[in-house]
Amino acid sequence: MAAGLVAAAIAGCRVNRPPNDHAAAQTLYDATVSDPGTFNPLLVTDAASGGAIGDLFESLARLNPRTTLFEPGLAASWEFSDGGKTLTFHLRRGVKWSDGAPFTARDVLFTMRVIYDPKIPNSSVSAMLIDGQPIAVSAPDDYTVVARLPRTFAPILSSLQFSILPAHALEAAYAAGRFNRVWGIDTPPDRLVALGPFLMTRYVPAQLLAYRRNPNFWMRDGHGGRLPRLKGETHLIVPDQNAQYLQFKSGMTDVYGPRPEEVWPLEQAARRLNITVRKVGIDTGSLFFAFNRNPRHYVRRGVTDPRYKWFTDVNFMRALAHAVDKRGMIDLCYRGLAVPAVSDVSPENKIYHNPNLKDYAYDLKLAARILDQAGYRMIRPGVRGDPRGNPLVFNLTTNAGVPVRNQMCAIFKQDLQKLGITVNYRPLDFITLVKALESSFDWDCVLIGFTGGIEPNDASDFLRSSGNLHIWNPAQVKPATAWEAQIDHLMDAGTMALDPYQRAPYYWQIQQILHDQLPIIETVRAVTYVAYRNTLENYNPTVWGLYRPEWIEFRAE
């Protein structure tokens, strides 16, 4: 669909709100590329779902993105005892859910019970197991939660950053075995019982998500004033990034993450558009080519698909790593506003990023030699085969509607074609792609991005062999390889030391293993920018998130 048609379609669904009325309404408009897949916070595995409900729920502690330290959230305070093995939280009193029910320790205990239930697949549990054991929690009273750990566990505050669920609203469904089916995207927004700064009021698939300020939100400013200061938010669902760009320029949205080719034009037009364009930093996430190593997909009735052998052959993967033209991607796809990525941990993570990894140089001649030496030779002009004569052909996908990823895949496909490898490229809409990665496992290679955090243990669901997001072979009962078992061991060891600088070497080793074994091939990291209306006050982006988002408001012009 042409960008103009998309913009017109979105404009048509907003007849009740002129583009220039955002400040008067104190309603912030932005855009997201995809519909959510769920409104259940424990079942979220994709950014679209996380963004849709991120302002509806709260956790015990909050990360300050400027200091990278934890601050009180639903817990007003906490203290450690028993040599760091007991953590006692003192909950805020007087906090209410959106339906008026009081928030108490019962909600915390219920949430943890659901997280630890093996029948509820969720991305929180991997970071909350200590040597395979759950954290024991109890509530001496309604406003005290005591967490007893099997041992000292350095990332405990980060691990407990899960969204608290309303026990009174969900216990019955959980007891009936229906938790996995509650709060799907067909749930009326007014049925979502929330605790965060905003309440969802409307969801129109493929069009928008609308929110209003939560009158029961617990936080106040330094003068006792009500927070959040915004009265509402609206997320327009716009898969086409060209349309998002046009919407921002026309005033339909208030904040925008510009693509590299849009940064300079927006800077030049900043005065006319009354906007600010600010450099934020290097992307904290990871954008990589992942290769399917899941035998549940490739081994059927005793017959092994040859692609499984290619993708588990480190020599084959080394050759492909040397065929990723990162500099070309930076220049052609990012207009120079990116850096090569060598590790899954961003260099913005100053302590835990391994700076010693040596990148795989782009060298198609070297890639061809590696393939030849490993038995992957040309079997006819333009066609390379494996040692058994099977032509090297596989499928490549990414999420549709993201031109920069489409361009990166095109470059990769073209370079592999030069090596005699045929790549069938077809992007998928995001929800279809997520289902392929999580349930059908019907994929060969994908270009995908994962968000990154400060605490490396938060990536447990991705790094551990048992993790649901261990994308190349998820949810393993036991590690399929020795190196995956070693990563599991290092993940445990990395949580035992309390000093971050003593913990860092364990995570550096994990990055080295991924670099050597190549289940994923890192590409590049964008230098990120944000553009926003000058009428916005207290809008303070950092690489780790917005600083004090509850204080954001519009200034009257």
N, C-alpha and C positions, 0 to 999 in steps of 0.2 A: 504494500500500500504506500502511495506517495506520502511524503512528509506533510504536505499541505492538507491532504485528506485526513490524516491522523489528527492533525491539530484541529481541524474543523470539527471532527467527530467528538474530540474531547471538549472543545468549547461548547458544543451542543448540549453536553450533559451538565453544564454549569450555568444555565440561564438565570439561576437565582443569585449569582454572585459576580458582579462586574469585576474585571481584572484589577481595576484601580481602587477597589474597596477593601483590600486586605487590611490596611492599617486601621481603618475605621472600625472594622469588625474584630481587630486583634486576632485574626486567623491566618496562620502560616500555611502557604501552599508550596508543595514540592511534588516531585514525580518519582515513581518507582517503575522498574522495567517489567515486572511480572505480578500476576495475581499470587496471593498467598496459597499455600497448600494446606494449612491448618491454622486454627486459632488456639490450639492446645499447646501451651508453652513447653511441655515436656516432650512433645512429639516433633518439635521444630528441628529441621536439618538444613534448611535453606535460608538464604538471606532475605528473600521476599517475605516469608512467614515471620521471621524474626523482626523485620522492620514493621510489619503490620501490627504486631502486638507488643512491641518493645516498650511502649509508653503505658501499657495497661497494668504492668506488674512490677513488683519491687523485690529486692533481696535484703538479706540481713545487713550486709555491708556494701558500700559503694566505692568504686575505684576513682580517685581523683586523677584525671588524665594529665594534669600539669605536674603534680608531684609524684605520680604513679604509686601513691600510698593509699591504703584503705581508710575510709571514713565511715562514721555511723550511717546506717540506713534504717531499716526497720528495727534493728538493734541499736539502742541508744548508747550502749557501751558493752565491753566484754573484757574478760581477763583470763589469762592462762594460769594453771596450777599443775601440781604433780609433775614437775619437770617438763611442762609443755604438752603433756598427754591428756589434760582436761581443759576444755574451753567452755566458759560459762558466758552466755549471752543474756543481757538484760533488755527485754523488749520494750518498745515505746508503749505507753499507756494512752488510751483514748483514740487509737487509730481504728478507723472503721472501713469495712469493705463498701463498695459502691451501693450495695443493697441495705446498708445500715448495720449489718452484723459486725460485732467487734472482732478485730484481729487479735489472736492469742497464740500461745505456744501450741495449741491444738493444730493450728494450720501448718506450723513448721514440722511437727511430727508426722502429720498426714502426708505432706509433700515428700518427706524423706522415705516414708514407707512405700509410696508409689514409685519413687526413683529406684529403689532397691528391688522392686518386684521384677523377677525375670520375665514375667509375661508382658511387661511394658517396655518395649525397646525405646531407649532414649539416649541422647548424647551426654547426659549429665553423669551417668553412673560410672563411666570409665575414670573420671577425675576424682570420684568419691570412694574408690576402693583403695584400701591401704593393705598392701600385701594380700590382695584378694579378699580382704575382710571389710564389711561395712562399718561405718561409724555408728557407735551406739549412742542414741539420744534419749533423753528423758526430760520431763518437765515437772520440777518440784512444785510449781504454781503456774498460773496462767500467763505470767510475764517473765518466766525464766526458762531457758533451754540450756541443758548441760550436754555437751558432746564429749564423749570419752573415746579417745583414739587408741588403737592397738599399739602405737608407738608415736614418737615425735614425728610430725608431718609438716614440713615447711610450708607447702602451699595451701594450708587448710582454709584460710580466709578466702582465697580465690576459688577453691573448690566449692565453698558454700555460697557462691554467688548465684545460685539457681533462683528462678522465679517462684515465690511462695504461692501455693494454690489455696483456694477457699475450701476448707474441709466441709463446712456446712452445706456447700453447694454441690460438692462432687463425691462425697463419701458414699452415698447411696449407689451411684453409678459404678463406682469402683468396687463396692461389695458385690454388685450384680455381674461383675465381669465385663462392664461396658465402657471402661475408662478410655480405651483406644478409639471409641466412637463418639465421645463427647467433645463438644466444641470444635466440630468440623467447620468448614467454610460455609456450610448451609445453616449454621446456627444464627438465629436473629441476633444482631449486635447487642440488643438490650438484655439478652440472656447471659452475656459474658460478665461475670462478677469480678470486678477489677479493684486494684489497690494503688495503681500508679497515678501519675499526674493527669492522665486523660482517659476518657471513656469512648469506646467506639459507638457511633450513632448510626452509621450507614455503610453498607458494602454493596457496591454494584459491580459485579464481575466485569473485568476488562475496561472499567471506567474509573472508579474511585473508591477510596476509603476515607470516611469522615469521622472526626472526633470532636468532643467538647471537653472543656475543663472539668475535672473530677471535683465536685464540691466537698468531698470528704478527704481530699489529699492531705496528708499529715504535715507536709513541709511548710514552713513560714520563712520569710526573709528576716534580715537583722532587725527590722522594726516591727515585726509581728505581722507583716503584710501577707496577703494570700498569694500562694504559688500554686501552679505556674501563673505567670503574668499573662501569657497568651490565653485567649478564651477558647481557641480551637485550632485544629490542624486539619488539612485535607491532603491526602496523598493521591495524586492522579496516576493511574496505571497506564503507562505509555511505553510499550515495548520498543518503539522506534526512537533511537536517540536523536535523530535529526529533528523529529517532532518535539522532543524535550527541549532541544536547543532553541527552536523557534518560539516555544511557549515561554521560556525564560526571557528571551529578548523582547517579547511582546508584553511582558508584565503579568502573564497568567500564573507564573510560579515565582517564588521569592528567593529560593536558594537553588544552586545548580552546581554539580561537579563537572566542569568542562572537560571535554576530550582534548588531547594535545593540540589538534589543529584549530581548536576554538579559543585557546588561551590568548594568543596575540590579538585576534580580532576583538575579543571582549575587552582586553586592556585598552585598545585604541578607542573603543566606544564607551568606556566606563563613565566619562563625564556626561555624555548624551543620555545614556541609559540610567544614570544615577545609581551606579552599582560599584561595588568594591570587588576586585579580583585579587585573591591572596594565595600565595604559595604556602602549602601546608607541610609537605615533606615527602620522603620516600614512602611508597605504599607499604603498610605493615603486613599485608597479606602475602600470598604466594600464588603465582599463576604458572601452571605447569601442564605438560603433556603427561597424562597417566596412562598406563598400559594394563589391560585386564589380565590378571594372573589367577583368576578364579576357576578352579577345576569344576565347580558346579555348573559352569557355563560351557566349558570346553571339553569335558570328559563325559561322554554319553554312551551308555551300554557297552562300556569297556573300550570304546574307540576314542582316542585323543585327537582333537583337532590340531593340525600342525601349528596354528597360531599360538597355542599355549606353549609349545616348545620354543618358539621364537622369543616370546615376551619374557620367558624365564631364563633365557640364555644371556648372560651378562655381556658376552662378546657382541651379540646382535644389538643389545641396548647401548653399548659403548659406541658402536658405529653410528647409531641414530643420534646419540648425544652430540657427536661431532658434525652432524648434519643440521643442527639448529642454528640458523643465522641470526644470532641475537643482535649484532650491530645493524644488520639490515632491518630487523624488526624495529629497533629503536629509531633508525633514521626514517624509514618508510611509514611505519604505523604510528609512531609516537612523536614524530617531528623533533626528535632529539630529546624529548622530555621524559626520559626513562634511563635506567641503569641495568646492566646485566645482572641477573639473579643467579647465584651459585648455590645458595642454601635455602631451605624452606623457612628459615628464620630471617626476618628483615634486619638489615643493618641499623634500623632505627631502634632495635632492641639491643642497646649498647652492651649489656652484660652477657646475654645468652646467644648472640650471633657469633658464629665461628668465622673469624676473619682469615683463617689459614687455608681454606679450601681453594684448590686450583681448578679453574673453570675448564670445561671441555672446549677447546678451540674449534671454531668453525673451519672444517677442513674436509672437503668432500673426497679428496684423493686419499687421505688417511682413513676416512670412513670406508672407502672401497677396499682398501688393503685389509682392514680388519675383517670385513665381510668375507673376502676371498680366503683369508687364512682360517676362518672359522667354518669354511665349507659352503658359504652362501655365494655361489658363483653364477656368472651369466650363463643361462641355458639357451638363449637365443638373443638376437639383437634387441636391446632395450628391455629385456626381461631377465631378472635375477631369480634364482631358485634356491631352496634350502638343500641340505645334503641328500634328501630323498627325491629331489626334483620337483617339489611343489613350488609353483611360482609364488613370490612374495607379494601378497595382496592382502590388505586389511582396510577396515573402515575407520574413518576419523569423524568426530563430531564435536560440536560445542553448542552453547546456547545461542539461538537465533536472535537477531536484532541488535547485535553488538558488532559494529563494523570492524573495530580494531582486531577483534578475535577472528573474524572472518578473514581479514587480511593476513594475520599470522598463520592461520591454517593453510591459506593459499601458498604462502612462501614455503612452509614446511613440505607441503604436498609437491611443489615444483622441485625442490631440492632432492626429495626422495625419488622422484621420477628420474632424475639424472643418475641415480644409483641403480636404476632398474627395478625399483620398488613401486608398485601401483597402490595408490591411496584413493579410496572412494570416500569423498567428502560430502557430508550432508548435515547441516546444522539442525537442531531440534528446538522446539519451544521449551522453555525452562522446566515446566512441570513434567513434560514427557521425558526430558533428560534426567531429571531427578529420579523418576520412577525406574528408568533403565539402570541407573547407578545403584539404587537401593533395593530393588526387588527382582526385576527380570534378569539383571546382570547381562543384558544383551547389548554389549558394546565391545569394541576392540581398543580404541584409543580415543581419549577425550582431552580437549584443552579446557581446563576448568580452573577457577580461582577459589581459594579458601581464605577466609579472614584470619588474621593473626593477632595474638594478644601478647601482653607482657609476660605472663606466667607460662612457662613452657609446659607445665603439667596440664594446662587447660587443653592442650592438643592431644590428650590421651586417647580420645576416641578416634583420632586419625593415626597416631603413632603405634598404639598397642595392637597386637595381632588380633585381639578379641573385639576391637572397636567396630562400631557400626559404620564409621566413616574411614576405616582402614581401606581406602577406596579400591586398591588393586586386588584385594582378597579379604573382604570384610567378615567380621564375626567368626573368626577361627576358634574352634574348640581348644586346640593347642597349636602353637606356632608351626607353620608349614615349613619354615626354614630355620637354620641355625642363626642367621643374622637377625631374623625377626625375633627369635627368642632372646638374643643379646639386647635388642632394643627394649624388650619388655623388662629385662633385668636392669638396664640403665635407667629406665623410667622410674623403677622402684628406688634405685640407689640415689637418684637425683632429688628425691624428696626427704632424704634422711638428714642432710646437712641444713642448718638454718641460715648460714651465711650465703648470700647469693653468689659470691665469688668462689666459694667452695663447691657450690652446686653446678656452676657453669661447665666445668670439664665433662660432666656426664652428658649434658645436652650437646656439647661440641662433638662428642663421639657419635651421638645419634645422627647428627648432621653429616658426619663423615661416612657413616654406614649407608645412609640414603644416597649420598653422592657416589659411592662406589658401586652399590648394588642396582641403582637406577630403576626402581619401580616407578619413579616419576622423573621427568626431565624438566628442570627449572628453565624458565624463559627469561623474562625481564620484569622489572618493577617500575611502574610509572612514578614520575615525580608528580604528586597530586596537588591540585589547585581547587579552590572553591570560589564561587562567585555568589554574591548576595546583595539584596537591596540596601541602599544606604539608610533607609528608614528603619532598618532593624537595629536594635540596641542590644548589647550584651550577647552578641553572637560571636562566640570565641571557639573556633575549630582548632583542634590539635590532631596529631597523627593518631592518637588513641581515643578520639571522640570529642564531643562537645563539652566544654567546660561550663558547668552550672547551666544546663539547658533550661531549667525552670525559670531563670531570670530573663530569658529572651522576651522581647516585646517590640512593638512598633512605636516609633516616634511620629507624632502627628506632623505633617508637612505644612 
